[in-house]
Amino acid sequence: MQTLVFELGCALCYRVVIREEYDKERFLQDFLRPPESALLVSDGGLLGNIKIDENLLLPLTYRGVDTGLLESRVVELFGQCGLDEAQTRLLLGSLPHQLSPYQKRVVGFVRSVLLQPKVMVYVSIWHGVAQAESRQINGFDQILRRYVPVCTSVFVDYDAHVDTPLHAHQTFYL
């Protein structure tokens, strides 16, 4: 694979179209730079043996993020994703295996926003969800920009999902 070298513009949106799993793994390995970047994968990147509230709190504590207003920010973010306060409280007390694929992505997204990344990488996030949920997922980036306006977004997916509506500033093919 030819080396992909590009400089990301601040607050822009990019699409990276991948042909093989190997290319995806290699791109992510070379590209991700924690803590500046956050990664949202199809399973939300959740730890299976702890409840959702702990899945949200653990990386924030690890990175030293202020958790003073965490409860209200969590409720607000889940509300932006279409969950009311009662649904949010129920979700927070659940284990990851009790959630739908869409709910796992919402939790992973909320956690990522709370981390306030410079670069948000969405990886194969449209796989295995209903069309209505796919439209909700398309709104994630707009929600992110309300909380982290200068965040750069990178959507990584396979050829099969190139037709998914996305207003990227630039598209790269690997």
C-alpha positions as CSV (number, residue, x, y, z in Angstrom):
1,M,0.0,0.0,0.0
2,Q,1.3,3.4,-0.9
3,T,2.0,5.6,2.2
4,L,-0.7,8.1,2.8
5,V,0.7,11.4,4.0
6,F,-1.6,14.4,4.5
7,E,-2.0,17.2,6.9
8,L,-5.4,17.5,8.5
9,G,-7.0,20.9,8.6
10,C,-8.5,22.0,11.9
11,A,-12.3,21.5,12.1
12,L,-12.6,19.8,8.8
13,C,-14.2,16.4,7.9
14,Y,-12.4,13.7,6.0
15,R,-13.4,10.3,4.6
16,V,-10.9,7.5,4.2
17,V,-12.2,4.6,2.0
18,I,-10.5,1.3,2.7
19,R,-10.5,-1.8,0.5
20,E,-9.1,-4.4,3.0
21,E,-9.0,-5.0,6.7
22,Y,-5.2,-5.0,6.6
23,D,-5.3,-1.4,5.2
24,K,-7.7,-0.3,8.0
25,E,-5.5,-1.7,10.8
26,R,-2.3,-0.2,9.3
27,F,-3.9,3.2,8.8
28,L,-5.3,3.3,12.4
29,Q,-2.0,2.1,13.8
30,D,-0.1,4.9,12.0
31,F,-2.7,7.6,12.4
32,L,-4.1,7.5,16.0
33,R,-2.3,9.5,18.6
34,P,-4.0,9.3,22.0
35,P,-4.8,11.4,23.9
36,E,-5.3,13.9,21.0
37,S,-7.5,11.5,19.1
38,A,-10.6,9.6,20.0
39,L,-11.8,6.4,18.2
40,L,-15.4,5.4,17.8
41,V,-15.8,1.8,16.6
42,S,-18.9,-0.2,15.9
43,D,-19.0,-1.8,19.4
44,G,-18.4,1.5,21.1
45,G,-15.0,0.3,22.4
46,L,-16.7,-0.6,25.7
47,L,-15.2,-2.8,28.4
48,G,-17.7,-5.7,28.8
49,N,-17.3,-6.4,32.5
50,I,-18.2,-2.9,33.9
51,K,-21.4,-0.9,33.7
52,I,-21.8,1.9,31.2
53,D,-21.4,4.7,33.8
54,E,-18.0,3.2,34.7
55,N,-17.2,2.9,31.0
56,L,-17.7,6.7,30.7
57,L,-15.8,7.6,33.9
58,L,-12.8,5.4,33.5
59,P,-11.1,7.1,30.5
60,L,-11.9,10.5,31.9
61,T,-10.3,9.7,35.2
62,Y,-7.3,8.1,33.4
63,R,-6.8,11.3,31.3
64,G,-7.4,13.7,34.2
65,V,-10.4,15.3,32.6
66,D,-12.5,17.4,35.0
67,T,-15.6,15.4,36.0
68,G,-17.2,18.1,38.1
69,L,-20.3,18.6,35.8
70,L,-20.1,15.1,34.4
71,E,-23.7,14.0,35.3
72,S,-25.4,17.0,33.6
73,R,-23.1,16.8,30.6
74,V,-23.8,13.1,30.2
75,V,-27.6,13.6,30.3
76,E,-27.3,16.5,27.9
77,L,-25.2,14.5,25.4
78,F,-27.4,11.4,25.5
79,G,-30.4,13.8,25.0
80,Q,-28.6,15.2,21.9
81,C,-28.5,11.6,20.7
82,G,-32.2,11.1,21.2
83,L,-32.4,9.6,24.7
84,D,-34.4,11.1,27.5
85,E,-33.2,11.3,31.1
86,A,-35.0,8.1,32.2
87,Q,-33.6,6.2,29.2
88,T,-30.1,7.6,30.0
89,R,-30.3,6.5,33.6
90,L,-31.4,3.0,32.6
91,L,-28.6,2.8,30.0
92,L,-25.9,3.9,32.6
93,G,-26.8,1.0,34.9
94,S,-26.5,-1.6,32.1
95,L,-23.6,-3.8,31.0
96,P,-22.4,-3.5,27.4
97,H,-23.8,-6.9,26.3
98,Q,-27.3,-5.6,27.2
99,L,-27.1,-2.8,24.7
100,S,-28.1,-2.7,21.0
101,P,-25.4,-2.0,18.4
102,Y,-26.7,1.5,18.1
103,Q,-26.7,2.1,21.9
104,K,-23.1,0.9,22.1
105,R,-22.1,3.5,19.5
106,V,-24.0,6.2,21.3
107,V,-22.2,5.4,24.5
108,G,-18.8,5.3,22.7
109,F,-19.6,8.6,21.1
110,V,-20.6,10.3,24.3
111,R,-17.4,9.1,26.0
112,S,-15.4,10.5,23.1
113,V,-17.0,13.9,23.2
114,L,-16.4,14.1,27.0
115,L,-12.7,13.5,26.2
116,Q,-12.7,16.6,24.0
117,P,-10.4,15.2,21.3
118,K,-8.6,17.2,18.6
119,V,-9.3,14.4,16.1
120,M,-12.3,12.2,16.1
121,V,-12.0,9.0,14.1
122,Y,-15.2,7.1,13.3
123,V,-14.5,3.6,12.1
124,S,-17.2,1.5,10.3
125,I,-19.9,3.1,12.4
126,W,-22.8,2.4,9.9
127,H,-22.5,-1.4,9.9
128,G,-25.3,-3.4,11.4
129,V,-27.8,-0.6,12.3
130,A,-31.2,0.2,11.0
131,Q,-31.6,3.1,8.5
132,A,-33.2,5.4,11.1
133,E,-30.3,4.7,13.4
134,S,-27.9,5.4,10.6
135,R,-29.4,8.8,10.2
136,Q,-28.9,9.4,13.9
137,I,-25.3,8.4,13.6
138,N,-24.8,10.9,10.7
139,G,-25.7,13.6,13.2
140,F,-22.9,12.6,15.6
141,D,-20.4,14.9,14.0
142,Q,-22.7,17.9,14.3
143,I,-23.2,17.2,18.0
144,L,-19.4,16.8,18.4
145,R,-18.8,20.2,16.9
146,R,-21.1,21.9,19.4
147,Y,-18.9,20.7,22.2
148,V,-15.5,20.7,20.4
149,P,-15.8,23.2,17.6
150,V,-12.2,22.8,16.3
151,C,-12.2,19.0,16.3
152,T,-11.2,17.4,13.0
153,S,-13.3,14.3,11.9
154,V,-12.1,11.3,10.0
155,F,-14.6,8.7,8.8
156,V,-13.0,5.4,8.0
157,D,-15.0,2.8,6.1
158,Y,-15.0,0.3,3.3
159,D,-16.0,0.8,-0.3
160,A,-19.5,-0.7,0.4
161,H,-20.4,2.4,2.5
162,V,-19.2,5.1,0.2
163,D,-22.8,5.9,-0.7
164,T,-23.5,6.9,3.0
165,P,-24.2,10.6,3.0
166,L,-21.3,12.5,4.4
167,H,-20.1,16.0,3.6
168,A,-16.4,15.4,3.7
169,H,-14.0,18.1,2.7
170,Q,-11.7,15.5,1.2
171,T,-11.8,11.8,0.5
172,F,-8.8,9.4,0.5
173,Y,-8.8,5.9,-1.0
174,L,-6.5,3.3,0.3
